[in-house]
């Protein structure tokens, strides 16, 4: 796919770093972090020519063709609501990775409990069969950091409700929803919204 020209990233945690590393030189990036950055983090961004702000999200985030929030940014965050009102697409890192990689086989695993164990188990089974799976997602390496490894290999992804919420085209060949229990209500706002986010693993 052709990447949007201007991409804003919310947050410089593990996912934000992986996004910066992959997208640097491919798009005009702007990173916005709610907290203050460390000197090492500022150096990381400056070395890659990434414009940034810290200590809060301003209107500068909205000068973008795509907004990619870190999983910890809740959907009711004002900056996300403003982006949606302006018609700026909001994709999770999983959605962006899927569109870039277009892998031949994806096994995606979600659920309130047991996601990591099951994801590792599926990876182990595939390796025992002689495959060379790429295991990524919420379990460890962000999916965007593995897109150049997945050609011709199974992509086994642990996906959270936070990541599924901002998907549009993400379509695993095999989707596994292990279980469902009351959780993350502070993020989703209601049990119904949490359920709907999880259900997006099967929506396409």
N, C-alpha and C positions, 0 to 999 in steps of 0.2 A: 504494500500500500504506500501511497504518498503521504508522508507525515504533514500535518498542519504546519504552517510557517511559524506561528507563535504559540508556544505552549507554556502555561503557568502550572507550577507544581506547588501543592500545599504540603508543607512539612518536610523536614530533613532527617527523618529517622532512617531505618533500614531500607524501606521502600523508596523514599525520596532520594537517597544516595544512589540506589540502583538506577532510578530513572535518570538522574543527572549523568551518571556514567554512560548509559546507553544513548541518551539523546544529545549529548554534547557534540556540537559540530553538525548535527542533523536538523536542528531547528533552533529558533531563537527562544531561549529559555528565560523564564523569570521564576524565581523561587521565593515563596512567602512562608515565614515561620512565625508562629505565635509567640514562641519564647525567644530569649536572647541566644544567639549562636556563640559557640566557643571559638577561640582563635583558630583552632585546627579546622573547624567547619567553614569559617570565613575563607581561610586559605584554600580549602578544597574547592569552593565555588569560584573564587577569583582565578585560580589556576586554570579553570575550564571556561573562563569568560562568561560565567553565569551572573546575570544581574539578580539582586536579591534585596529583601527587606526582612527585618526581624522585629520582634516585640509586638506583633499584631499584623492583621491583614488589612490592607488599604485598597482603594479603588484601582491601584496599579495592577492588581491581580486580574482585573477584568479586561485589560488590553490584551486579549488572547483569542486564539481560534479554538483552543481546547484547554480545559482545566482538568488536571489529574490530582485528586486529593489523596493524601496518605490514608490508610484504612482507619486511623484513629480520629479523623475529622468527622463529626456527626453530621447527618444530613440536614439537621435544622440549623447548622452554622450559618450565620448571616451572609458570609461571603459566598457560600454555595447557593443560597436562595437568590442572591443578587445575580449570580451567573445564570441561573436557570431563567430568571425573569428577562434577562438580556438575550436569551437564546443561545448562550455559549454552551456547547456540548460538555458534559461532565462524564468522564470515563474513569473507571478504576484502572489500576496498573495491570490487572488481569485482562481487562478488555483490550487495552492497548497492546499488550504482549500477544494476545490471540490474533489481533488484526495484522500485526507485523509478521508473526511467525507462520501463520496458516499451516499448522502441523498436520500430519496425516492421521495421527491417532492421539486423542486426549482422553485420559481417565481423570475425572474431577470428583473429589470427595469432600462432602460437607456434613454437618451435623453439630449438635451442641457439644457432644462429648465423643472422644475416640477418633477424631479426624487424623491426628498425627500418627497414631499407632497403625491405623488402617492404611494410610498412605505409604508408610514405610513397608508394611506387609505386602501391599500390591507391588511395590518396587522390587522387593525381595523375590516374590513369585515370578515376576517377569524376567529377572536376572537368572533365576533357576531354569527358565525355559530357553535361555540363550539370547534373550533380548538385551538391549542396552538402554534401559529407561532413563529419562531425565526426571528426577524427583525434585519438585520445587513448589513455590507458592507460599502459603502461610506457614509451612513447616520449617522453612529455613531460607534458602536462596529465593529472592523474589523472582517471579516468572520472567520479568523483563530482562533479568540478567542471564537468562538461559536460552533466549530465542535463537541464538546462533548455533546452538547445540542440538536442536530438536529435529532437524531435517532427517527423515527416515527413521526416527527413533520415537518410541512411545513417550508421551509427556504425561507424567503422573503428578497431579496438582492437588494440594490441599487448599480449599477455598472457603473463606469465611463469609458470613452474611454481610460484613462490611464491604468485602470485595465484590460479591455478587450484586449488591444493591445498584452499583453504577455500571452494569453490563447492558449491552444492547444486542450484540451479535454473537457473543461468546456461546459456543455450542459444543460441548464435549461429546465425543462418540459414546462414552459411558459415563453416566452421572450417578453418583451414589450419595443418597441422603440417609445417614446412619440412624439418626434419632432427633428428637425435638423436645426441649424442656425450657422452662422460663429462664431467660437470661438476656442480658444486654438491653434491658428496657430503657435504661438511661440514654442509650445510643439511638435506638429505633423509635422510642416513644410509646410503643404499645406492643402487645404480644402479636396482634394481627400484622403489624408492619414487619416485625421480626420474621414471622412465618412467610410473609410475601417475599421478603428478601431471599430467604433460603430457597423458596420455590422457584426462583429464577434459574436455578441450575437445570430445570426441565422446561423452561419457557420457550426454547427454540429447538 
